Amino acid sequence: MNNLATKAKITWCPGCPNSAILVAFRQAISELVETEKLKFENIVISAGIGCHGKITDYVNVNSFTSLHGRALPVMTGIKCANPKLTVVGFSGDGDSFAEGIGHLVHTARRNSDIKVFLHANQVFALTTGQTTPLSPKGYRSKSTPFGSIEEPFTPLPMLLESGATFLARTYAEDIAGTKKAMIAAITHKGFSFVEIIQPCITFFDTREYFKDRIYSIPENFPVQDKKTVLEFLTAPNEKTPVGIFYNVEKPTFEEQLWS
Ligand SMILES: Cc1ncc(C[n+]2csc(CCOP(=O)(O)OP(=O)(O)O)c2C)c(N)n1
């Protein structure tokens, strides 16, 4: 763990759940390295632009900070050039579902063997809380002072339909749960997507909202049954299920490219 820290000063707001995501990620890769499932030198992390993107400064592994919304094509490029590498990316919901939406769905469609961890805070946090495609209808911000009139995307069913082969959701404050999902996502072969609910405590503090709504799905969830998974993820639900929802094997973009 100590080897993974850097000298960069952490500039997230004090108490921001991004710090919990950082801890979960450092723990996940420490465990993968200690159990010899991964070598430090074979890990590359990437990110878009936003509060989430600062994470590349805080983990002492190879990294590439991309442009806003453009981490995924960079990651696919890295994986194509050197398939030995394990490529993990961090993205914000503005980054992935606004600026980077085209890259997101096509990277999932190709089943590129990269892993995406979404810091889902439902706002453009770094630029002070504007509405993103995941903000709820009615959300008031500097960009929608009378309340957003648009319906938000729901990431997991959208990614399932796009072609992702691993899907999970976690709550950032649950470090053990996030670490577990990260390890499963990293060891999965193919496009993995983990939606990490990360309340933005400064611009859209949803901690109270999620406190009593989060619940874990059972360990024996039918993760290979796409129809059931889609029905579950799109069914009206007052609560917010977390866990691993989908996990199937399919040929990856990179292995087909080089075959
Ligand atoms: C192409 C482009 N558009 C807009 C910006 C300005 N910008 C920088 S960070 C940011 C917000 C990022 O929000 P999000 O991706 O949700 O990440 P968060 O800060 O919430 O982690 C924006 C809009 C930019 N850098 N590049």
The ligand as an ORCA input file, in Angstrom:
! r2SCAN-3c Opt
* xyz 1 1
  C     -13.937     19.334    -24.042
  C     -14.023     19.966    -22.689
  N     -15.203     20.470    -22.282
  C     -15.320     21.020    -21.060
  C     -14.239     21.088    -20.217
  C     -14.377     21.749    -18.863
  N     -14.446     20.799    -17.784
  C     -13.330     20.449    -17.084
  S     -13.685     19.443    -15.805
  C     -15.315     19.446    -16.177
  C     -16.309     18.735    -15.297
  C     -16.039     17.291    -15.134
  O     -17.187     16.647    -14.605
  P     -17.253     15.073    -14.536
  O     -16.725     14.480    -15.769
  O     -18.629     14.686    -14.143
  O     -16.217     14.734    -13.387
  P     -16.216     15.162    -11.839
  O     -15.538     16.496    -11.753
  O     -17.633     15.209    -11.386
  O     -15.415     14.076    -11.200
  C     -15.589     20.228    -17.304
  C     -16.931     20.452    -17.880
  C     -13.019     20.533    -20.670
  N     -11.932     20.511    -19.900
  N     -12.942     19.991    -21.898
*
